[in-house]
Amino acid sequence: MTESAPRKTPLYDEHVRLGAKMVPFAGWLMPVQYTSIVEEHQAVRNNVGIFDISHMGQFVVDGAGAREWLNTMLTNNIDKLDTRMGQYTFLLNERGGIIDDLIAYRIEDQKFLLVVNAARTDEDFAWLQKHLKEGRSPDRPRGGLETAAPCKLKNRSSNFGGGAIQGPRIPELFHNLFGKAVEIPLRNHIVDLTVHGMSVSVARTGYTGEDGIEVFFRATDAVKFWNAALEKGKPFSIKPCGLGARDTLRLEMCYPLNGSDLSPERNPLEAGLGFFVDLTKPNFIGRDVLLKTKENGPRERLLPFRMKEKGPPPRPHYAVFQNGEHIGEVTSGTLSPSLSWGVGMAYVSAAHAKMGAEIDIEIRGQKFPATIEKKPLYRKPAL
């Protein structure tokens, strides 16, 4: 069976026009870089950069039972969200493994927007749809997961796109784009605004460690919004940025990447993300496994590390050693543009997972020294 051709976002032609190097990613053709990864990385750290996130999935859950049902499907507590707020959360399988990490926004009292990873969009939707149908069934064997009142699940991904604009100059760019009188949303909030006649939703979350906004718009408005943002961002040295800079930026902050650091074989507690799991909720898929993990402690933990010598950067699947003993595996690695050192994250056996511990990363048959570090690896210099 042949694989289907990669999909293109509504901004594909703009990326090509701007000279981007396009690569297959999560079933899509996406820009990996326009000029250089380092240049785009530094633009976000020092000024502002814009990323195409139209490949990400967007679902809407709506109806009288939406809040209650979502709380049985996601690890974080939806009840803690006021209207127009968002939270980071996980969709788990019955083994507690991570199907996806996502952002859930409460856009109305009983209406939610879920922004999910591109590679998982179809799988997530099928999983949610299956459990929504089962939740309505009167003969469902596990009584705790029934939906008290009906809700609807809609996949709007093909009709909507998105752009993430990140960097310390985002407040200035926001007012240049939306108007001086328009207030930028608070952190983890989402608002509906109009810009150049387009209706958009603007959230303030981010994946780079810098201030930033994510703007969701109709796919038919994608090119118009993208070019408006680039034009209005010129005074602030805006640069279009690709997947390469996204990866170096998020890795410096120790933000996990689904498919690399997160997978259906790993649970959020092993990944060090228990803050986004509310075990006081009476029932959600995977809860029992997470309770046992909390009680017994994870066998392995996801930890950041930094190389001690200049040399080849660490990469996924490289082996981790301590005193000659194989203790783990690298899941993400790169040369950090901000730190000028090789950095990464690795699952390491809990017995060896100690802050400051010296380890070795095996790169092409040779061991290179590294140390286990605190999160985040990059901290903004004090002014």
ABEGO torsion letter per residue (X at the ends): XBBBBBBBBAAAAAAAAAGBBBBBBGGBBBBABABBAAAAAAAAAABBBBBBAAABBBBBBBEAAAAAAAAAABABBAAABBBGBBBBBBBBBAAGBBABBBBBBBABAABBBBBBBAAAAAAAAAAAAAAAAAAABAABABAAABBABBBBBBBAAAABBBBBBBEAAAAAAAAAAAEAABBBBBBGBBBBBBBGGBBBBBBBBEAAGBBEBBBBBBAAAAAAAAAAAAAAAAAAGBBBBBAAAAAAAAAAAGBBBBGAABBAABBAAAAGAAAABBAABABBBGAAAAAAAAAAEBABBBBBBBBABBEBBBBBGBBBBBGGBBAEBBABBBBBAAAGBBBBBBBBBAAABBBGBBBBBBBGGBBBBBBBBBOBABBBBBX
